[in-house]
Structure formats: structure tokens, C-alpha cells
């Protein structure tokens, strides 16, 4: 790869990541969003978190695994219960990690 190609590739990557972040901020700055858009945008963090966590819970070696041999799926149940009861991210993580540790220890 030549220096020109490297510079063009880097510039393209910069534009590809910079523009989608900056354009909405500059175009919408100082303008109120419609209520429907604000409600919809309120669900974005939960959707992103779910898209990151779901494959780790439901997939084993790239395949759907809903059986009792899926440690992360089994550990998700007490973690979800802890999240529901405590509304605490720390408690949810602690319960989930503890459940994984106990399941792995019990399987050994």
C-alpha cells in the first residue's frame, strides 16, 4: 500500500466515523426535537446494550444454544432477577458474574 493509498484510506475512515456523529449535532443544534423522536431516542441505549449482550448469552461457538449446557444463559436468569429487584447495575453484574463462577465451579 502506497502512502497516498494509506492517506486516502485513513481520510475515508475519518469521514466515515466523523460525519455521522457531527452532522446530527450541527443540524439539530438549538432546535427542539419532536416528542416522538425523543421517546424513540430514549430506547437507543437499551437497544445497543441488548445487541451487545444477546449474542454472548444465546450463542455458543456461533450457534444458537438454548440448552442447560449454556452457562451464560443459565447465569442470565439470576442476573435479570437481580436487575429487576434492585435496579442496580453493580448488583446485576455481581450476581451475573457470581452465577457464572458458581456454574463453572460446579461443572469442574
Protein Blocks (a to p, Z undefined) as FASTA:
>chain_A
ZZklmmmmmmmmmmmmmmmmmmmmmmmgoiacdfklmmmmmmmmmmmmmmmmmmmmmpgg
hiacfbfklmklmmmmmmmmmmmmnopaklmmmmmmmmmmmmmmmmZZ
